[in-house]
Amino acid sequence: MGKLIYSSITSLDGYVADASGSFDWSVPDEEVHAAINDLMRSATTQLYGRRMYEVLAAWETIDVSAGQPDVIRDYAAQWRAADKIIYSRSLERVSTARTRLARDFDADEIFRLKQSTDDDLAIGGPEIAAHALCDGLVDEVHVFITPAVVGGGTSFLPDGFAAGLELISERRFAGGVVHAGYRVLGPLQA
């Protein structure tokens, strides 16, 4: 059975985007980008909300010529090879290959997807991940904490989410980013 992995780059205070919606402060350097590529390599299916899809769809056509860094070519190849499901009620159509549009998040469908494969699934975007986290579908949470404090914006984790977590990996990068990976053990009991 595949695992569902939620991963993101966040500020030190837990935001994936600041109050104005910007995430320029979170652009990974090559070392961090390579680590993210390695983490996501096993995820042959990727689940996104509309906003995250609109940001990442550029990987469909990004220049992968020999002049690009290896991490860019590697991530573009992963993006293009993965099946993608986009959850949106407002998006009219998808513009990338191997991509389908779903109007509603269906926890039962995601559970069936996990059961039907030995490969992992990745979920990206805090709104769609909130559904999966609250439905108990996420098996691992990986956070790449950037040394920036943005003071507000879009949170990495949903309000009220409480779960037992087990640290399974950690790494410190030269540029100050820290990665922490956790296995989700289940909801916290009151």
ABEGO torsion letter per residue (X at the ends): XBBBBBBBBBBAAGBABBAAGBAAAABBBAAAAAAAAAAAAABABBBBBAAAAAAAAAAAABBABAABBAAAAAAAAAAAABBBBBBBAABABBABBGBBBBABBBAAAAAAAAAABABBBBBBEAAAAAAAAAAGABABBBBBBBBBBAGEEBBABBBGBBBBBBBABBBBBAAGBBBBBBBBAEBBBX
